[in-house]
C-alpha cells in the first residue's frame, strides 16, 4: 500500500466574503501524478499556496510529507519543488547558470550539483544548449528549464500549476512526455493543476475535480469518466430512417439515441452487444461507414459535473 504524500482535512481559506477553499478533504498517495482540476476561480492555485505554507488556512489542516503546513512551512518548502505562475528563471543567465544558482540555494555540494544539472538537462534535451541565455529560448524550452529547476534538489513532492499553459501543441506534448519520464525515474509525487482534460487523462493516476472551492469528485480518471454514463457508440453513415432509430431505441441495451451532424450518438448499457446493434441498423437500411465504441472522455465527464453543479446552484 502506498504511503500518503499529502493529507488535507477540512481545509478552508477565506478572503473577506469570498470562500476560496471550502472544507477540502484529500489524500494523495506517494509516487503518482495527481491532477487537481477545476475552472478558473475554483481555488486550485489557492490550494497549492496553502499546501506550500504560503497562505495561512482559515480552517482545517494539511500535511505534506507528514509536515504540518501551518507550523512547519519552511520544512515543507525545503522538501518540495514548485512551478507556479512565474517560472523563476532568470532570462539574462544561461540554463546551467540558472540551475547552478538554485543548486547553491539548496546547498547542494559541487559534485551533486554538477551531476544533477547534467542529468536533468540531458533528460530534457537541453544539454547541448546549456550555455545559451535563457531569454533567447522559446516558451516551451523555458518551461522545460523551469521544471528542471523545480526537480533540481530531488524533492519528494512537486507542485506544478498549469505548466503547459500558453505552449503550442508540439511544446506542450514534449513537456508532458518529459514530465512523465522524469516522474517515472524520480519516483516523486506530482500535484498538477491543468485546464487540459486530455493532458490530465494522459498523465494522471488520480484526479480531483473542484468548483467554487469545493471537492466534487476524486478517483482514477476512469472512475471520473464513468460518472458521465456507460459506454457509447458513434455510428457514421447515412439513411438514418425514423424506423431504424425507433428500432434502435427499443433495444434494452440502448439508453439513448441522438442523431446529429450525419451520425448517431448511442448511449449504451454496460452489457450492450455492439455487433448486434450494428446488424440491426444494417437490416433497417442504414448505410454505415464507420463505428466507434468508447467511454465518455474526462472532458465530457468534467463538463457534465460542471453542469450538474450549475443546476444545483440555480435550483
Residue, then its C-alpha position, 0 to 999 in steps of 0.5 A: x500500500x502506498x504511503x500518503x504524500x499529502x493529507x488535507x482535512x477540512x481545509x478552508x481559506x477565506x478572503x473577506x466574503x469570498x470562500x476560496x477553499x471550502x472544507x477540502x478533504x484529500x489524500x494523495x498517495x506517494x509516487x503518482x501524478x495527481x491532477x487537481x482540476x477545476x475552472x478558473x476561480x475554483x481555488x486550485x492555485x489557492x490550494x497549492x499556496x496553502x499546501x506550500x505554507x504560503x497562505x495561512x488556512x482559515x480552517x482545517x489542516x494539511x500535511x505534506x510529507x507528514x509536515x504540518x503546513x501551518x507550523x512547519x512551512x519552511x520544512x515543507x518548502x525545503x522538501x518540495x519543488x514548485x512551478x507556479x505562475x512565474x517560472x523563476x528563471x532568470x532570462x539574462x543567465x544561461x540554463x546551467x547558470x540558472x540551475x547552478x544558482x538554485x543548486x547553491x540555494x539548496x546547498x547542494x555540494x559541487x559534485x551533486x550539483x554538477x551531476x544533477x544539472x547534467x542529468x536533468x538537462x540531458x533528460x530534457x534535451x537541453x544539454x547541448x544548449x546549456x550555455x545559451x541565455x535563457x531569454x533567447x529560448x522559446x516558451x516551451x524550452x523555458x518551461x522545460x528549464x523551469x521544471x528542471x529547476x523545480x526537480x533540481x534538489x530531488x524533492x519528494x513532492x512537486x507542485x506544478x500549476x498549469x505548466x503547459x499553459x500558453x505552449x503550442x501543441x508540439x511544446x506542450x506534448x514534449x513537456x508532458x512526455x518529459x514530465x512523465x519520464x522524469x516522474x517515472x525515474x524520480x519516483x516523486x509525487x506530482x500535484x498538477x493543476x491543468x485546464x487540459x482534460x486530455x493532458x490530465x487523462x494522459x498523465x494522471x493516476x488520480x484526479x480531483x475535480x473542484x468548483x467554487x472551492x469545493x471537492x466534487x469528485x476524486x478517483x482514477x480518471x476512469x472512475x471520473x469518466x464513468x460518472x458521465x454514463x456507460x459506454x457509447x457508440x458513434x455510428x457514421x453513415x447515412x439513411x438514418x430512417x425514423x424506423x431504424x432509430x425507433x428500432x434502435x431505441x427499443x433495444x434494452x441495451x440502448x439508453x439513448x439515441x441522438x442523431x446529429x451532424x450525419x451520425x448517431x450518438x448511442x448511449x449504451x448499457x454496460x452489457x450492450x452487444x455492439x455487433x448486434x446493434x450494428x446488424x440491426x441498423x444494417x437490416x433497417x437500411x442504414x448505410x454505415x461507414x464507420x463505428x466507434x465504441x468508447x467511454x465518455x472522455x474526462x472532458x465530457x465527464x468534467x463538463x457534465x459535473x460542471x453542469x450538474x453543479x450549475x443546476x444545483x446552484x440555480x435550483 
